[in-house]
Amino acid sequence: MEKVTVNAGVGYDILIDKGILDSAGKLIADVIGKRKALVVTDDNVDGYYGERIMHSLSDAGIEAMKVVFPHGEASKSHSTLLKIYEFMAVNGYTRSDFIVALGGGVVGDTAGYAAATYMRGIDFVQIPTTVLSQADSSVGGKTAVNINGGKNLVGAFHQPRLVICDTDTLDTLTPEFFSDGMAEVVKHGMIKSAELFDILSNKDIKANIVEIMKRNVTIKGRVVENDEREKGERMLLNFGHTLAHALEKYYNYTGLTHGSAVAIGMSTFTHIAERRGMCQAGIADKLDALLEKCGLPLTDDAPLHELYTLSLRDKKHLASGMNIVICSDIGKSEVVKMSVDEYAEFLKG
Ligand SMILES: NC(=O)c1ccc[n+]([C@@H]2O[C@H](COP(=O)([O-])OP(=O)(O)OC[C@H]3O[C@@H](n4cnc5c(N)ncnc54)[C@H](O)[C@@H]3O)[C@@H](O)[C@H]2O)c1
């Protein structure tokens, strides 16, 4: 079993291995004792892994109940939160009990925010079951739900007490969701690790998934340790995301997945940066080859001038400019400050 420690919040371990779901109860008991647990999951994940986690907790002597909500982004809402809070209150959950988030980023973000707010904050454990949640969202303590006014607008920083990644759970993901999550994995290689990029490009990804996840959570964990509240280095994690967010808005959050949008954002900006001499020659083609290997798109037909307008998310950008993440080489990234006019010029290619 691989272990990565993150020194954020009270500090926590990320445990990664094939098949560790059945030992989750014991691993949790070792860290937070045998207090009462609430497992929060979605209906898809419950069908695959709900019974196994409940058995594992009960075998370890942990009393547990379960709340299951419908899968999908629409469940990342205040109405789901209310169901969790009410269930906990009716069933006598106290401040010393804890939540286990079993699922992808939707479950992790929603259950994490429930844990951040129920009785002013209780402990929680992440058991991520998607590529995106294992490589990215389960680490770092960002929790949130959506409101009509926008995605992730209501949330809190609340670090988990433990993260358990069973990479075997990724075997039941659809190929589309597997590819989608790989965009953030490629991003981590681009911004911080030429070695990770090399493994992804030259080795069989599924055969090396434990090693790949270990490297991902190490990168994410180190960035979060240096900048828990996203004031500086954490901005590097936005590589590809400025254009991705604009693309997602352009398509009204339907049709184009987040991972696809990030892939297009990374490729587009790296090609422009290369043409403008802001990075080593040849890296855009290497990036494209890896994105294609992962089943991700490189380009889109949305007009760049419309994406430019959509990129200026709020008036703040007009005054303070844009923070654009550029990789000067594979594994090396920096935040480049641009005025909105410079950004418009940059987008012209
Ligand atoms: N907190 C953060 O730092 C952070 C970072 C990035 C993204 N996010 C959030 O993460 C969310 C997206 O997460 P996601 O991509 O994991 O999507 P998701 O949670 O919706 O999961 C994707 C789909 O796969 C299913 N699923 C999950 N695990 C499975 C498994 N092992 N086998 C079969 N099916 C499975 C789910 O039921 C769902 O239908 C977004 O809401 C995004 O805002 C948060």
The ligand as an SDF file (V2000), in Angstrom:
LIG
                    3D

 44 48  0  0  0  0  0  0  0  0999 V2000
  -13.1680   19.7200   -4.5900 N   0  0  0  0  0  0  0  0  0  0  0  0
  -12.3250   19.8730   -5.5820 C   0  0  0  0  0  0  0  0  0  0  0  0
  -11.1690   20.2610   -5.4000 O   0  0  0  0  0  0  0  0  0  0  0  0
  -12.7680   19.5320   -6.9650 C   0  0  0  0  0  0  0  0  0  0  0  0
  -11.8280   19.4790   -8.0180 C   0  0  0  0  0  0  0  0  0  0  0  0
  -12.2700   19.1120   -9.2820 C   0  0  0  0  0  0  0  0  0  0  0  0
  -13.6190   18.7950   -9.5010 C   0  0  0  0  0  0  0  0  0  0  0  0
  -14.5030   18.8490   -8.4580 N   0  0  0  0  0  0  0  0  0  0  0  0
  -15.9160   18.5040   -8.6520 C   0  0  0  0  0  0  0  0  0  0  0  0
  -15.9990   17.1150   -8.9400 O   0  0  0  0  0  0  0  0  0  0  0  0
  -17.2240   16.8760   -9.6290 C   0  0  0  0  0  0  0  0  0  0  0  0
  -16.9820   15.8760  -10.7470 C   0  0  0  0  0  0  0  0  0  0  0  0
  -16.5120   14.6720  -10.1770 O   0  0  0  0  0  0  0  0  0  0  0  0
  -16.4470   13.3200  -11.0200 P   0  0  0  0  0  0  0  0  0  0  0  0
  -15.8680   13.5890  -12.3510 O   0  0  0  0  0  0  0  0  0  0  0  0
  -15.8340   12.3120  -10.1320 O   0  0  0  0  0  0  0  0  0  0  0  0
  -17.9710   13.0330  -11.3220 O   0  0  0  0  0  0  0  0  0  0  0  0
  -19.1360   12.2520  -10.5330 P   0  0  0  0  0  0  0  0  0  0  0  0
  -18.9620   12.2810   -9.0960 O   0  0  0  0  0  0  0  0  0  0  0  0
  -20.4150   12.7770  -11.1040 O   0  0  0  0  0  0  0  0  0  0  0  0
  -18.9280   10.7510  -11.0370 O   0  0  0  0  0  0  0  0  0  0  0  0
  -19.0470   10.4700  -12.4000 C   0  0  0  0  0  0  0  0  0  0  0  0
  -20.0570    9.3260  -12.6720 C   0  0  0  0  0  0  0  0  0  0  0  0
  -19.4280    8.0980  -12.3720 O   0  0  0  0  0  0  0  0  0  0  0  0
  -20.2210    7.3590  -11.4490 C   0  0  0  0  0  0  0  0  0  0  0  0
  -19.2660    6.6080  -10.6570 N   0  0  0  0  0  0  0  0  0  0  0  0
  -18.4620    7.0720   -9.6730 C   0  0  0  0  0  0  0  0  0  0  0  0
  -17.5950    6.1390   -9.2880 N   0  0  0  0  0  0  0  0  0  0  0  0
  -17.8570    5.0330  -10.0330 C   0  0  0  0  0  0  0  0  0  0  0  0
  -17.2680    3.7580  -10.1220 C   0  0  0  0  0  0  0  0  0  0  0  0
  -16.1870    3.4220   -9.4100 N   0  0  0  0  0  0  0  0  0  0  0  0
  -17.8010    2.8690  -10.9820 N   0  0  0  0  0  0  0  0  0  0  0  0
  -18.8580    3.2250  -11.7740 C   0  0  0  0  0  0  0  0  0  0  0  0
  -19.4370    4.4220  -11.7700 N   0  0  0  0  0  0  0  0  0  0  0  0
  -18.9290    5.3250  -10.8980 C   0  0  0  0  0  0  0  0  0  0  0  0
  -21.0510    8.3690  -10.7280 C   0  0  0  0  0  0  0  0  0  0  0  0
  -22.2420    7.8060  -10.2220 O   0  0  0  0  0  0  0  0  0  0  0  0
  -21.3230    9.3920  -11.8230 C   0  0  0  0  0  0  0  0  0  0  0  0
  -22.4000    8.9800  -12.6300 O   0  0  0  0  0  0  0  0  0  0  0  0
  -17.7280   18.2260  -10.1090 C   0  0  0  0  0  0  0  0  0  0  0  0
  -18.8660   18.5880   -9.3590 O   0  0  0  0  0  0  0  0  0  0  0  0
  -16.5760   19.1750   -9.8300 C   0  0  0  0  0  0  0  0  0  0  0  0
  -17.0120   20.4830   -9.5240 O   0  0  0  0  0  0  0  0  0  0  0  0
  -14.0950   19.2110   -7.2120 C   0  0  0  0  0  0  0  0  0  0  0  0
  1  2  1  0
  2  3  2  0
  2  4  1  0
  4  5  1  0
  4 44  2  0
  5  6  2  0
  6  7  1  0
  7  8  2  0
  8  9  1  0
  8 44  1  0
  9 10  1  0
  9 42  1  0
 10 11  1  0
 11 12  1  0
 11 40  1  0
 12 13  1  0
 13 14  1  0
 14 15  2  0
 14 16  1  0
 14 17  1  0
 17 18  1  0
 18 19  2  0
 18 20  1  0
 18 21  1  0
 21 22  1  0
 22 23  1  0
 23 24  1  0
 23 38  1  0
 24 25  1  0
 25 26  1  0
 25 36  1  0
 26 27  1  0
 26 35  1  0
 27 28  2  0
 28 29  1  0
 29 30  1  0
 29 35  2  0
 30 31  1  0
 30 32  2  0
 32 33  1  0
 33 34  2  0
 34 35  1  0
 36 37  1  0
 36 38  1  0
 38 39  1  0
 40 41  1  0
 40 42  1  0
 42 43  1  0
M  CHG  2   8   1  16  -1
M  END
$$$$
